[in-house]
Amino acid sequence: MSGSRTDHDITSTFKSLDTEEFIDIHFYRPAGYFWAKLFSRLGVSPNTVTVIAIFLGAGAGICFYFNDLAINVAGMLLLVWANMYDSADGQLARMTGKSSPFGRMLDGFCGDAWFFTIYAAVCFRLMPQYGIWIWALGAVTGYCHTRQAALADYYRNVHLLFLKGKSGSEFSRASTLKKELGALSWRKDFILKLGNVIYANYTGKQERQTPRLQRMMAVISNRYGGEAPEWFRAAFREKSLPLMKYTNMLSFNTRVIALFISLFINMPWLYFVFEATVLNVMLIYMQVKHERFCTTFAAELES
């Protein structure tokens, strides 16, 4: 792609205003845009930015092990910095046209690495008080987190697919990704193929959790050649848009605000409880609503 794309304004690096959250629009996206423009001038790749973000976020998690508010605040600032870079890598990829399945897999791993470190640090911190049982709560919370983040990401990309088309979404089908793996060699493209295998399996799990959505997508593929009619795209956006606020709350900002509050009041276990209860209720509501209107749309598309 032409380098002139890097001269576009900040809104050209947004996924869409439908899917952007207030904090992202007014803080993380402007900050990420600044870093993305700088990295573009320096010739730094989006994947390199993601790797730096992984280490910054992991360093933040380590800071949460200490029962010292000053160190905890330092960790909070590191996590905010890491998320600026996590915003910058996607913006840089869209500015330079360097988006790839491996980059999307690496971006997903970035958040997992942050929160794995955070959960481990909090568990070690609380072990003297709660014993080994805190690890059970941490494991349950971690499992909940992966499901919440995966479905939030999936629903966001489905929304973008029908809002902006294939070029404006990172929506993928596991079957397509697995077919593309055949062109890669384990010997020559080991890292790339491993990343794509992980991403294909990740996408497969998302599909298994959304059976009615998959039925609707099959109808679009079989009856409309994969191109959804305009009336459907408008109707789908109307139903999907109210759920986008939940995809945002299940992604980063809301859970991090809860984490920071729990650290400020020196009750970090509250963060685990918040994820396992409040965010899970939110996930179930979002999933039920989405699957329900997908069933209706599948029937309308077939009629």
N, C-alpha and C positions, 0 to 999 in steps of 0.2 A: 504494500500500500504506500501511497505517497506520503512523504513526511509532512505535507501541508495540513494533514489532519490534526497535527499537534497544535495548530494555530486556532482551532475552534474554541468557542467559549466553554465555560464550565458545564453548562447544561448538556452539551454534546457528549459528555462523559458519564451522564446519569444513565442508569438503565431505563428509568421512566419515572415521571412524577407520581404515577399510580403506586409505585413500589418503594419510593424513598420515604424515610421517616424524618420527622421534624429535626431531630438532633443530627441526622446525617446531612440533610440539606443545608443546615445552617452552621455546622461545625466540621464533621468528618469529611464531607465532600469538598468543601473549599480547602481544608488542610491537605487532603489527599491530592487535590488538583495541583496545589503548589508543589508538593513533592513529586508528582507525576511529571510535571513540566521540567523540573530540575533533573530528574532521572533520565528523561528523554534527551535533554541536552548533553548529558554525560554518557549516553549510550548504554545505560543500565537496563537490563531486560526485566520484564514483569516477574519472571520466575525468581530472579535474584532478589528483587524487592520482597517477594513472599518469604524467601528463606531468611532474610534479615528480620522480617516480622515474626517469624517463628521463634527466633532466639530472643527477641525483645519480650514477647509474651511469656515465654518459658521463664525468663529472668524475673518477670513480674510475679509469676506464680511462686517462685522460690521466696520472694519477699514476704509472701503471706504466711509463711511458716512461722515467722517470728512474732511473738506476742509483744510487739513494740509498734505503737501507732505511727511513729515517724518512718520506720522501715516499711510499714504497710502503705503509707501514703506514697512513698517512693515507688512501691510496686504498682499502685493505682496509676501513677503518672506514666510508668513504663507500659502498662496495658493500654492506656489511651494512645501513647505513641505507636505501639504495635498496631492498633486498629487504624490509625492514620495511614500506616504503610499498607495495611490490608485493603484499605480503600484505594490507595494509590496504585496498587498492582493492577486492579481491575480497570481503573481509569486509564492507566498507561497502556494496557492491552487494547482497550478500545481506541485510544488515540493513535496507536501505531499499527493496529491490525494484527497484533501478535497473540491473539487468543488461541488456545489449544486445549484438547482434552486433558493433556498432562498438566497444563497450568491450572485447569479447574480442579483436578484431583489434588494438586499441591495446595491450592487455596483452601480446599476443604480440610486437608490435613493440618493446615495452619491453625485453625480454630480448635481442632481436636487436641493438638499438642499443647496449646495454651491451657485448655481446661483440664487435661490430664494432669499437667503440672500443678494447677491450682487445687484440684481435688486431692492429689497426693500430699501437697504441702499442708492443706487444712487438716487432713487426717492425721498426719504426723504431729501437728500442733495440738490436736485435741486428744491424742492417745493417752497422755497422762491422766486426763480427766474422765474419759469415757471408755478407755480400753480398746480392745480389738474390734468392738462392735461398731465403732465409728467408721471402720473400713466397709462394713456391710452397707451402711447408709450411703457412703460415698460411691460404692459400686452401683447401687440402685439408682442414685442420682445421675451417675455417668451414663448409664444405659438410657435413662429418660432423656438426658440431654441429646444423645446421638439421634434418637427418634424424632425429637422436637426439631432439631436443626435440619435433619434430612428432609422431613416433610415440608417444613417452612420453605426451604430452598426449592423443593420440587414444585409446590403450588405457585411460588413466585415465578418460576420459569414457564409454567403452563400459562399463567396470566400474560406474561410477556410474549409468548408464542402467538396468542390470538390477538394481542394488542398491536404488536410491531412486526409479526412475521418471524420466520426462521432466523433472519439476519440479526434480529434484535433480542434473541433469546438464547440461552445456553441449554435449552431443552434437548435431551438426547433419549434415544431408545436403546435399551440394553442389547437387543438383537442386532441393531446396526453396529454398535460399538464392537460386539464380538466378531462380526464379519470383518471389520476393519483390522482386527488383530492379526488376521492371516497374512497381511502384508508386512508385518514386522517380524524380525528375527530375534530370538532370544540371545543369539551369539553377538549380533551386530548392534541391536537396539535394546539391550537388556533393561536399562533404566526406563526408557520410553514405554516399552512393552509392559513392564511391571506396573507402571503408573496407569496405563490404559486398562490393564486387567482389573486393578483395584477400582478404577472409576466405573467400569462396566458392571462389576459386582455391586457397587454402591447404587448404581442406577437400577439394577435388578431388584434390590431390596425396596427401593422407593416404589417400583411398579407393583410389587407384591402387596404393599400396604394400601394400594389405591385401585382395587379391582374394578369398581364402577367407572372410574376415570379411564381405565384401560379399555373397557368396553366401548366407551364413547369415542376414544381415539381410534379404535378398530373400525367403527362405523364410518368415521371421517376418512380413514384410509381406503376402505373398501368401496364406499359409495361416492366419494368426492375426490378420489385420487390424492388424498393427503392434504388438499387445500380446502379449508373450512369456508363455507359460504359467508358472505358479508353479514347477513342477518344474524347468523349464529355468533359471529365474533362480537357484534355489538351486544347481543343478549348475554353472552358468557361474561363479558366485562362487567355488565350491570350486576350480575350475581356474584362474581368473584371479587370485585373491588372492595366491598365491605370486609372481606376476610383478609385483605392485605395488611391491615393493622395488626392482625394476630401473627402473620408471618414475620413481621418486623419485631414484635415483642418476644417471639420465640427464638430470634436470631442472636442478638448481642446486647443492645442498649438496655433493655429492661432487666435482663438477668444480671448485667454488670452493675447497674444501679443497686439492685438488691444485694449483690455481693459487697459492694462498697459500704452500704449501710450496716450490714452485718459485721463488717470489720471495724467500723467506727464505734459501734456499741460493744465490741469485743464478744460477740456471739456468732462466730462464723458458721456454726451448725445451722443457724436459721436459713442460711442460703441453701443448704441441702434440702431443707424442708420446703422452702419456697419452690424450688425446681420440681420436687417430687409431687407437690400438691397443686399449687396455683397454676403453674405452667402446664402441668399434665391435663388439668381440667380444660384449659385453653386449647390444648392440642386436640383433645377428644371432640370438643365443640366444633373446631375448625374442620376436622376430618369428617365428622358426621354431616355437617352442612354441605361440604364440598361433594362428598359422594352422593348425597341426596339429589342435588341439582344436576349432577352428571348423569344420573339415571334418567331424569326427566329429559335432558337434552338428547341423550342417546335415542330415546323413543321418538322425539320430535324429528331428529335427523333421519330416522328410518322411515317415517311416515310420508 
